[in-house]
Amino acid sequence: MKRIVWSDPAKGDVRSLSKPIAMHIISALHRFAESGAGDVKALQGREELRLRIGDYRLFFVCADPDTIEVRRVHHRSEAYR
């Protein structure tokens, strides 16, 4: 399983969500870290990758093969602004 590192803005993003949504996002992230399963896409013009979790988008980078650095978590209506 890959190690997950949260940036301060990403922590704040998840804390601002309701508990069921936050738990859904965290479980999807752990599932991705363990198995690589999930809707992941590289973004044009950005170094980040995007993991789609329902109506939310989790932006992250793989600093090294064993680490996922979570940068931001946004609702899809605000994610690409």
N, C-alpha and C positions, 0 to 999 in steps of 0.2 A: 504494500500500500504506500502511496506517495504521502509525503508530509505536507500538511496544509498550513500556510502562513497567511494571516489576515492583516491587511493594512488597516490603519486607524479609520479612514473614511468608510471602508467596507464593514467594519465592526459597527459603526454608527448607522449605516444603512440597514443592517439586519436588526439592530436593536429597535429601530423605528417601526418595524413591521409587527403585525399581530403574531402571537406565538404560533398558531397553526401554520401560517405561511412561512415563518422563519424556520420552523422544524422541517417543513417540506423542502426548503432550499438547502438546509444543512444535510438532510438525508440524501438528496440528489447529488450534492457535492461529494459526499463520502462514497456513494455508489460509483461515481465517475473516478474518484481517486483509487478505488479498489480494482475496478474492472475496465475502466475506459469507456463505459457505456454512457451514452448521452448525446444530445444534439449539440455538437461543438463545431464552431466555424471560425476560421481566421478572418479578421476584419481588414478591409482595404484601408490603407493609409494609417494603420495603427499597428503597434507591435502586439497588442492584446488578442487573446482568443475570447470567444463568447460561448457560454454554456446556457442554453435555453431551458428554463424551468417554468413551464406554464406561461403565465403572463409576465414573468420576471426574467431578467438577463443578468448573469453573473459574469463579470469581466475578470480575466486572470491572465497571468503569464507563467510559463514553465521556466523558472530561472535555471534549473538543471533537471536532469531526467527524473530525479526523486523528489522534487519540490513543486508545489502549486502555490503561487502567490496570488491571493484573491485581492483585486484592486477595488472593485465597486460592485454593488448590487442595486439595480434599478428596475422599476416597472417598465414595461416595454414602451409606454407612451413617453417616457423621459429618457430612455436609454441612449438614444443616438443623437441627442441634441448637443 
